[in-house]
Amino acid sequence: MKQTELIISSPGRGYHLITSQVESTAKPMIISIKSGLLHCFLQHTSASLTINENADPTVRTDFKNFEEELVPRTFPYQHNYEGDDDMPAHIKSSVFGCDLMIPITDGRLALGTWQGIYLCEHRDQAHSRHIVLTVISS
């Protein structure tokens, strides 16, 4: 097993395509692997990870708009220590999840043609987000 950390500077709320950063960080660990898995674990409770359409940027806008409807800020949350986006961000993180498992085939991530890895930032402000990348192979 091999492991490293990827730090992403998030510009704030939105769905940010991070496929190239994950691939370049993982490359030294996966280049010689015939088959295995890359586990991506986000160490935060107000952001999430997902895999989805990587070509059309309107998908990212639609995700952002949908999540605001799904988990509105106007709900009377008790947990609001860091602002009105605090508790909604925690709920969105739980809905989308904080980890991904991606197959490795012949030294590359086996993503589909139209698949990309997103850092889903649910807070308004910019943040530094830490992702632990772990390679599992036989």
C-alpha positions in Angstrom: 0.0 0.0 0.0 1.2 3.5 -0.8 -0.2 6.8 0.4 0.2 10.6 -0.1 -1.7 13.8 0.5 -3.1 16.2 -2.1 -3.9 19.7 -1.0 -6.4 21.6 -3.2 -6.9 25.4 -2.9 -10.7 25.7 -3.3 -11.8 29.2 -4.5 -15.1 28.8 -2.7 -18.5 27.3 -3.3 -18.9 25.3 -6.5 -18.0 22.0 -8.2 -14.3 22.1 -9.1 -12.8 19.6 -11.5 -9.7 18.2 -9.9 -9.0 15.1 -12.1 -5.7 16.3 -13.4 -4.4 17.1 -9.8 -5.4 13.7 -8.6 -3.9 12.0 -11.6 -0.6 13.8 -11.3 -0.3 13.3 -7.6 -1.1 9.6 -7.8 1.0 8.9 -10.9 4.2 8.0 -9.1 2.3 5.5 -7.0 0.3 3.9 -9.7 2.5 3.9 -12.8 3.7 0.3 -12.3 0.4 -1.1 -11.1 -1.4 -3.6 -13.4 -4.6 -3.5 -11.4 -5.5 -2.0 -8.1 -7.6 0.8 -6.5 -7.1 4.4 -5.6 -9.0 5.5 -2.5 -9.5 9.3 -2.2 -10.5 10.5 1.3 -11.4 14.1 1.9 -10.5 15.2 5.4 -13.3 17.8 5.8 -16.9 18.0 6.9 -18.1 20.9 4.7 -16.9 19.7 1.3 -17.3 16.4 -0.6 -16.1 14.4 -3.6 -17.9 13.0 -6.5 -17.4 11.6 -10.1 -19.5 13.0 -12.9 -19.6 14.6 -16.3 -16.3 16.3 -17.1 -16.9 18.0 -20.5 -19.8 20.4 -20.1 -19.3 23.1 -17.5 -23.1 23.6 -17.2 -23.2 20.3 -15.2 -21.2 22.0 -12.5 -23.6 25.0 -12.5 -26.6 22.7 -12.3 -25.1 20.7 -9.4 -24.5 24.0 -7.5 -28.1 25.2 -8.2 -29.6 21.9 -7.3 -27.8 21.6 -4.0 -29.0 25.0 -2.9 -32.6 23.8 -3.5 -32.0 20.5 -1.9 -30.5 22.0 1.3 -31.6 25.6 1.6 -29.9 28.1 3.9 -33.2 29.4 5.0 -34.0 26.3 7.2 -33.8 27.2 10.9 -30.5 25.4 11.7 -29.2 25.5 15.2 -25.5 25.0 14.1 -24.5 28.3 12.5 -21.2 29.1 14.3 -19.4 29.9 11.1 -22.3 31.5 9.1 -25.5 30.6 7.3 -23.6 28.3 4.9 -22.1 26.2 7.8 -24.8 23.6 8.6 -26.0 23.3 5.0 -22.4 22.5 4.0 -22.2 19.7 6.6 -25.5 18.2 5.3 -24.3 18.4 1.6 -21.0 16.8 2.6 -22.9 13.8 4.1 -25.2 13.6 1.1 -22.4 13.5 -1.5 -19.8 11.7 0.7 -16.1 12.3 1.5 -14.5 9.4 -0.4 -14.1 7.8 -3.8 -12.7 4.4 -4.9 -11.3 4.5 -8.5 -9.9 1.4 -10.3 -6.3 1.4 -11.5 -5.7 -0.4 -14.8 -2.3 -0.6 -16.4 -0.9 2.3 -14.4 -3.8 4.7 -15.1 -7.0 5.6 -13.4 -9.8 3.7 -15.1 -12.3 6.6 -15.4 -14.8 6.6 -18.2 -14.5 8.9 -21.2 -16.8 11.5 -19.7 -16.0 11.1 -16.0 -14.1 13.6 -14.0 -13.4 13.9 -10.2 -15.0 16.9 -8.5 -14.1 18.6 -5.3 -17.5 19.9 -4.2 -17.0 23.0 -2.1 -20.1 23.7 0.0 -18.7 26.8 1.8 -18.8 30.3 0.3 -15.2 31.2 1.3 -12.0 29.8 -0.2 -10.5 26.9 1.7 -7.4 24.6 1.6 -8.8 21.0 1.3 -6.7 17.9 2.1 -7.3 14.7 0.3 -5.5 11.5 1.3 -4.7 9.3 -1.7 -4.2 5.6 -0.9 -3.2 3.0 -3.5 -4.2 -0.6 -2.9 -2.7 -3.3 -5.1 -1.8 -6.9 -4.9 
